[in-house]
Amino acid sequence: MTEQEQDILRALTDLEAAIKEMPNANPKPNLQLHFARLDELTRQLPRGTDPNLLHYLHKKSYQKARMFLEGRDAENAEGTCGHV
């Protein structure tokens, strides 16, 4: 896994943690900061990045992107777009 992919995985993990904390958080976390960070990291990915990862990130399928980066892409279910 590249350093950029590791950064994306950390950002995805941070986003999931923030979402899990939302029911009890006061004040609520600003999820837009997480989304903006992921968008920026996605833009920085080099040519040759796995097309599946790019698809997940561009479609905002963040759980699928996380599973892909964790080596669990086979567990991803087919999406409504017909792509796994």
N, C-alpha and C positions, 0 to 999 in steps of 0.2 A: 504494500500500500504506500502510495506517495505521501509526502508531507502535506500536500494540499488535500488529499483524500482524508488524511487524519484530522485536519482542521475541520473539514465538513462533518466528519463523524462526531467530533466534539461538539460542534454547533448543533447538530441534530439531537444529541444526547441532552445538551443544555435546554433546547426547546422542549423536549419531552418532559424534563424535570420541571420546567416552569409551568407547563400545562397541568401536570399532576398536582402542583402546589396551589393552583388557582382556587379550588373550593375553600381553602382555609386561609389564603393570603389576604392581608389587609395592609397596605393597598395591593391591588391586583398587579401582577407583573405586566410590563409593556411588551406584548408578544411581537409588535411591529419591529422592535429592535432585533429580535431573533430572525424574523423573516428577511429583514434588510441585510443582515450578516450573511445568511445563506445565499441570497441573491448575489451578493458581492463575491463570495467564494465560488459560486457557480460560474460567474463571468470570468474568473481567473483561471479556470481549468484549461489546460493546454489542448491543442489538437491531438487527436489520438486517444482522448479519454474514452473509456468504454461507453458505447452508445446507450446501453441500458441505464447506466448511472445518469447520463445526461437526460435521458427521457424522464426518469423518476424526478429529477431535480426541476426540470422545466415544467413538468405537470404538477409540481408541488406535492408529489407522492412521497412525503418525507419518511414515513415508516418503511416504505419499500426501499428507499435509498439507504436508510440505516441498515436494513437487513442485507442489502447487497454488499455494503462495505464491511459488514461483519462476516461475510462469506456464507450467507444464508439465503441467497437469491432463489434457490430451488423452492423455498417455503413461500415465496410471494405468490399470491393468487392473481389470476388474470383480471385486469381492470376493465372498465366499461369501454375503453378505447380499443380493446382486443389485444393489448400488449400485457404481458405478464408484469 
